[in-house]
């Protein structure tokens, strides 16, 4: 996946029987979180959170491309 350099800050926070994993992308300043079982391996939780980060970065990239392709309405008023 060609989204960023892959430099992330990862935080694990236990919350009762769950583990919250937050991932912060240092290049795009994007943050995502997942919640999993506290007994799951940290590596599995980390992989899942990074997969979610890749998904969000690709989605944001596609939305920016679509927005750039739309031509702004330069007419005054509203179209009814």
C-alpha positions as CSV (number, residue, x, y, z in Angstrom):
1,X,0.0,0.0,0.0
2,X,1.4,3.3,-1.0
3,X,0.0,5.5,1.7
4,X,2.6,7.4,3.6
5,X,5.9,6.2,5.0
6,X,4.3,4.0,7.7
7,X,5.6,6.0,10.7
8,X,3.1,5.6,13.4
9,X,2.7,6.3,17.1
10,X,0.8,3.4,18.8
11,X,-0.8,3.5,22.2
12,X,-2.3,0.6,24.1
13,X,-4.8,1.4,26.9
14,X,-6.5,-1.3,28.9
15,X,-10.2,-0.5,29.7
16,X,-11.7,-3.3,31.9
17,X,-11.8,-6.5,29.8
18,X,-10.9,-4.6,26.6
19,X,-7.8,-3.0,25.1
20,X,-8.0,0.2,23.2
21,X,-5.4,0.7,20.5
22,X,-4.8,4.1,19.0
23,X,-2.6,4.7,16.0
24,X,-1.4,8.2,15.0
25,X,0.1,8.8,11.5
26,X,2.9,11.3,11.9
27,X,2.8,12.4,8.3
28,X,-0.9,13.1,7.8
29,X,-1.8,13.7,11.5
30,X,-4.6,11.1,11.2
31,X,-5.6,9.1,14.2
32,X,-7.7,5.9,14.4
33,X,-8.7,3.6,17.3
34,X,-9.9,0.0,17.7
35,X,-11.0,-1.9,20.8
36,X,-10.3,-5.6,21.2
37,X,-10.1,-8.2,24.0
38,X,-7.4,-7.6,26.6
39,X,-6.3,-11.2,26.2
40,X,-5.5,-10.8,22.5
41,X,-1.9,-10.5,21.5
42,X,-0.6,-7.0,21.2
43,X,0.8,-7.8,17.7
44,X,-2.6,-8.9,16.5
45,X,-4.3,-5.7,17.9
46,X,-1.5,-3.6,16.4
47,X,-1.8,-5.2,12.9
48,X,-5.6,-4.7,13.0
49,X,-5.2,-1.0,14.0
50,X,-2.6,-0.4,11.3
51,X,-4.9,-2.0,8.7
52,X,-7.6,0.4,9.7
53,X,-5.2,3.3,9.4
54,X,-4.4,2.2,5.8
55,X,-8.1,1.9,5.0
56,X,-8.8,5.4,6.4
57,X,-5.8,7.0,4.6
58,X,-6.8,5.4,1.3
59,X,-10.4,6.6,1.8
60,X,-9.3,10.2,2.6
61,X,-7.0,10.1,-0.5
62,X,-9.9,9.1,-2.7
63,X,-12.2,11.7,-1.3
64,X,-9.6,14.4,-2.0
65,X,-9.2,13.3,-5.6
66,X,-13.0,13.3,-6.1
67,X,-13.3,16.8,-4.5
68,X,-10.5,18.1,-6.8
69,X,-12.2,16.7,-9.9
70,X,-15.5,18.4,-9.1
71,X,-15.8,21.8,-10.7
72,X,-17.0,24.5,-8.3
73,X,-20.3,26.3,-9.1
74,X,-19.2,29.9,-10.0
75,X,-22.8,31.2,-10.5
76,X,-24.4,33.3,-7.9
77,X,-27.5,32.1,-6.1
78,X,-28.8,28.6,-5.7
79,X,-30.1,26.0,-8.1
80,X,-33.6,24.9,-7.4
